[in-house]
Amino acid sequence: MNNNDFDFTKKKTDTQNDFFYSDTYEEKNENLEDTYLNPFKSRDYGPVMEVHLPKKPKVSNIIMGVAVVLFFLFLVCVKVFLEDDYNDLAFWGGILGLLMFSIVAIVSPFIDRHFLKKVCTVRTEGILEGYETRIRSSRSGTYNIYAPKYKMFINGHYEIRTLDDFTRNLDFCVKMDLLVNPDGYEIMPADGRISRSGRTNILLIAIFWFVTLSIMMPYFVKRVL
């Protein structure tokens, strides 16, 4: 029997070296950690695509336009066929027209939400990437309205889409849960709330009718009685 058979010095050293963390092991460990903690980091999803809003009116805008045209046609018919009673009919027709326009303006954001819910079926998270600007004109001049752009992961890649909700306020959510149309351009808030512009219109209409009725109530009473 050889004495070298009982010499474990070299074997012990080799065993210890096997358990030391080498540079190679640390690099592999870091890569594994990145993969598990951030699974999208090591994958290539290609360039980010931007999906632009089409240049077509929303369903609610079409309905409001039709309501306005019908109202003016009503006034024209009253003027042509009932000229003797035109003043009274024009007065009540104007009240009816304002009421009809107000109802359509209040209902329109709910109409838009109904159609969006039918096509937006995929839930994802959107991160604010900027905003889209449009120019509007008024008697006092021109002004800008803005809509937020969100980056989201959909259809196996990243896209930037515009939330079709234009307002004069730039106070947009940095992150938002969204419902997305996988086959189109539409997005909407995942909680199903109506647009900010729609909520603003409803508030303005409520204020308008409150002020109008407060001022004209004595005139209505006198005219009826």
C-alpha positions in Angstrom: 0.0 0.0 0.0 1.4 3.4 -1.0 1.4 6.3 1.4 0.2 8.5 -1.4 -3.1 6.7 -1.3 -3.8 8.5 2.0 -2.7 11.9 0.8 -5.9 14.0 0.4 -4.1 17.3 0.2 -4.5 17.8 -3.5 -8.0 16.4 -3.6 -9.2 18.7 -0.9 -7.7 21.6 -2.7 -9.5 20.6 -5.9 -12.8 20.2 -4.1 -12.5 23.7 -2.5 -11.7 25.2 -5.9 -14.9 23.6 -7.3 -17.0 25.4 -4.8 -15.4 28.8 -5.3 -17.5 31.3 -7.4 -15.6 31.8 -10.6 -16.2 34.7 -12.9 -18.0 32.4 -15.3 -20.4 31.3 -12.7 -21.2 34.9 -11.6 -21.8 35.9 -15.2 -24.2 33.0 -15.8 -26.0 33.7 -12.5 -26.5 37.4 -13.4 -28.0 36.4 -16.8 -30.4 34.0 -15.1 -31.4 36.6 -12.6 -32.1 39.1 -15.4 -34.1 36.5 -17.3 -36.3 35.6 -14.4 -36.8 39.1 -13.0 -37.2 40.8 -16.4 -38.3 38.2 -18.9 -38.7 40.8 -21.7 -35.2 42.1 -21.4 -33.5 39.4 -23.4 -36.1 39.2 -26.1 -36.3 41.2 -29.3 -39.8 42.5 -30.1 -38.7 44.7 -33.0 -39.2 48.4 -33.4 -42.0 50.2 -31.7 -44.9 50.9 -34.1 -47.1 54.0 -33.9 -50.8 53.5 -34.8 -52.3 56.9 -35.8 -55.9 57.9 -35.4 -57.8 57.8 -38.6 -59.2 61.1 -40.0 -62.9 60.2 -39.6 -65.5 61.5 -37.2 -66.7 59.5 -34.2 -70.2 58.1 -34.1 -71.3 60.6 -31.5 -70.1 63.5 -33.7 -72.2 62.2 -36.6 -75.3 61.9 -34.4 -74.8 65.5 -33.2 -74.4 66.8 -36.7 -77.6 65.1 -37.8 -79.4 66.5 -34.9 -78.3 70.1 -35.7 -79.3 69.7 -39.4 -82.7 68.3 -38.5 -83.2 71.3 -36.1 -82.5 73.9 -38.8 -84.7 72.0 -41.3 -87.5 72.2 -38.7 -87.1 76.0 -38.4 -87.1 76.4 -42.2 -90.3 74.4 -42.6 -92.0 76.4 -39.9 -90.9 79.7 -41.6 -92.2 78.5 -45.0 -95.4 76.8 -44.2 -96.5 78.5 -40.9 -95.3 82.1 -41.4 -98.2 83.6 -39.4 -97.3 81.7 -36.2 -93.6 81.8 -36.8 -92.6 83.8 -33.8 -94.2 81.4 -31.3 -93.1 78.3 -33.0 -89.6 79.7 -33.5 -89.4 80.4 -29.8 -90.5 77.0 -28.7 -88.6 75.4 -31.5 -85.5 77.1 -30.3 -86.1 75.8 -26.8 -86.7 72.3 -28.2 -83.6 72.4 -30.3 -81.4 73.4 -27.4 -82.9 70.7 -25.3 -82.4 68.1 -28.0 -78.8 69.3 -28.6 -78.1 69.0 -24.8 -79.5 65.5 -24.6 -77.4 64.4 -27.6 -74.3 66.0 -26.1 -74.9 64.2 -22.8 -75.5 60.8 -24.4 -72.7 61.0 -27.0 -69.8 59.9 -24.7 -71.8 56.9 -23.6 -72.4 56.0 -27.2 -68.7 56.2 -27.9 -68.0 54.0 -24.9 -70.6 51.4 -26.1 -68.9 51.0 -29.5 -65.4 50.9 -27.9 -66.4 48.2 -25.5 -67.5 46.0 -28.5 -64.0 46.0 -30.1 -61.6 46.7 -27.3 -61.2 43.2 -25.8 -57.5 42.9 -24.7 -56.3 44.4 -21.4 -52.8 45.8 -21.2 -50.9 48.6 -19.5 -50.1 51.9 -21.2 -47.2 54.2 -20.4 -47.4 57.9 -21.5 -45.1 58.6 -24.4 -46.3 62.1 -25.4 -49.5 63.7 -26.8 -51.1 64.5 -30.1 -52.1 68.1 -30.9 -55.0 69.5 -32.9 -56.0 73.1 -33.6 -59.4 74.4 -33.0 -60.8 77.9 -33.8 -63.3 80.1 -32.0 -64.4 83.7 -32.1 -61.5 84.7 -29.9 -58.9 83.0 -32.1 -57.3 79.5 -32.3 -56.3 77.2 -29.5 -54.8 73.7 -29.2 -56.4 70.5 -27.8 -54.4 67.5 -26.8 -54.8 63.7 -26.5 -52.4 61.4 -24.7 -50.2 58.8 -26.5 -49.6 55.5 -24.7 -47.0 52.8 -25.3 -48.3 49.3 -24.8 -47.5 45.6 -25.6 -50.0 44.1 -28.0 -49.9 41.5 -30.8 -46.4 40.4 -29.8 -44.8 43.8 -30.1 -44.9 47.3 -28.7 -47.2 49.9 -30.2 -47.9 53.6 -29.5 -51.6 54.5 -29.8 -53.5 57.7 -29.1 -56.4 57.8 -26.7 -59.1 59.6 -28.7 -60.0 62.0 -25.9 -58.9 65.6 -26.8 -59.0 68.3 -24.2 -57.2 71.6 -23.5 -55.7 70.1 -20.4 -52.2 68.4 -20.5 -52.7 66.6 -17.1 -52.5 63.0 -18.4 -52.0 59.8 -16.4 -48.4 58.5 -16.6 -49.6 54.9 -16.4 -53.1 53.6 -17.3 -54.7 50.2 -17.6 -56.2 50.1 -21.1 -58.5 48.0 -23.1 -57.2 47.6 -26.7 -58.7 46.6 -30.0 -56.1 44.0 -31.3 -57.3 44.4 -34.9 -57.6 48.2 -35.0 -56.4 51.5 -33.5 -59.0 51.9 -30.6 -58.1 52.1 -27.0 -60.1 53.0 -23.9 -59.6 53.2 -20.1 -59.9 49.7 -18.6 -62.3 50.9 -15.9 -64.9 51.8 -18.6 -65.3 55.5 -17.6 -66.4 58.0 -20.2 -64.0 60.4 -21.7 -62.8 63.5 -19.9 -64.1 65.7 -22.7 -67.5 64.0 -22.3 -67.5 64.7 -18.6 -66.6 68.3 -19.2 -69.4 68.7 -21.7 -72.0 67.3 -19.3 -70.8 69.6 -16.6 -71.0 72.7 -18.9 -74.5 71.7 -20.1 -75.7 71.3 -16.6 -74.3 74.8 -15.7 -75.9 76.3 -18.9 -79.4 75.0 -18.2 -79.2 76.0 -14.5 -78.3 79.6 -15.4 -80.7 79.7 -18.3 -83.7 78.5 -16.3 -82.8 80.7 -13.4 -82.9 83.8 -15.7 -85.8 82.9 -18.0 -88.2 81.3 -15.5 -90.1 84.5 -14.9 -90.4 85.0 -18.6 -91.7 81.5 -19.1 -94.3 81.9 -16.4 -95.5 85.2 -17.8 -95.6 83.8 -21.4 -97.6 80.7 -20.4 -100.0 82.5 -18.1 
